[in-house]
Amino acid sequence: MKAFLVGLLFLISISVLSFVIILLVPLLAALNFVLYIFVFLLVSCFLIWLLGKFILWAWREFKK
């Protein structure tokens, strides 16, 4: 009887955890979208900074 109750408790806990994970899927999708936007903005800022560094370097080289 004890093994049956342990097995039943295990199955119930697995089903509850799977239900919670299914509920978290939209949250994970939203976080994925936010992370994509954040990385895009970070890379864009880096490329703008790199372009500025290149323009300043080229200006100094052509000025000589």
C-alpha positions as CSV (number, residue, x, y, z in Angstrom):
1,M,0.0,0.0,0.0
2,K,2.9,2.4,0.8
3,A,4.5,1.9,-2.6
4,F,1.1,2.6,-4.3
5,L,0.7,5.9,-2.4
6,V,4.3,6.9,-3.3
7,G,3.7,6.1,-6.9
8,L,0.4,8.0,-6.9
9,L,2.0,11.0,-5.2
10,F,4.8,10.9,-7.8
11,L,2.3,10.8,-10.8
12,I,0.3,13.7,-9.3
13,S,3.4,15.8,-8.7
14,I,4.6,15.2,-12.3
15,S,1.2,16.1,-13.7
16,V,1.1,19.3,-11.6
17,L,4.6,20.3,-12.7
18,S,3.8,19.6,-16.4
19,F,0.6,21.8,-16.0
20,V,2.7,24.6,-14.5
21,I,5.2,24.3,-17.4
22,I,2.5,24.4,-20.0
23,L,1.2,27.6,-18.3
24,L,4.7,29.1,-18.4
25,V,5.1,28.6,-22.2
26,P,3.5,32.0,-23.2
27,L,5.7,33.7,-20.6
28,L,8.8,32.1,-22.0
29,A,7.8,33.1,-25.5
30,A,7.4,36.7,-24.3
31,L,10.7,36.6,-22.6
32,N,12.3,35.3,-25.8
33,F,10.8,38.2,-27.8
34,V,12.1,40.7,-25.2
35,L,15.5,39.1,-25.2
36,Y,15.6,39.3,-29.0
37,I,14.7,43.0,-29.0
38,F,17.3,43.7,-26.3
39,V,20.1,41.9,-28.2
40,F,19.1,43.7,-31.4
41,L,19.3,47.1,-29.7
42,L,22.6,46.2,-28.0
43,V,24.1,45.1,-31.4
44,S,22.7,48.2,-33.1
45,C,24.3,50.5,-30.5
46,F,27.6,48.6,-30.8
47,L,27.6,49.0,-34.6
48,I,26.7,52.7,-34.4
49,W,29.7,53.2,-32.0
50,L,31.9,51.2,-34.3
51,L,30.9,53.3,-37.3
52,G,31.6,56.5,-35.3
53,K,35.1,55.1,-34.4
54,F,35.8,54.4,-38.0
55,I,34.7,57.8,-39.2
56,L,36.9,59.5,-36.6
57,W,39.8,57.3,-37.6
58,A,39.3,58.0,-41.3
59,W,39.0,61.8,-40.6
60,R,42.3,61.7,-38.7
61,E,44.0,59.8,-41.5
62,F,42.7,62.0,-44.3
63,K,43.6,65.1,-42.3
64,K,47.3,64.2,-42.2
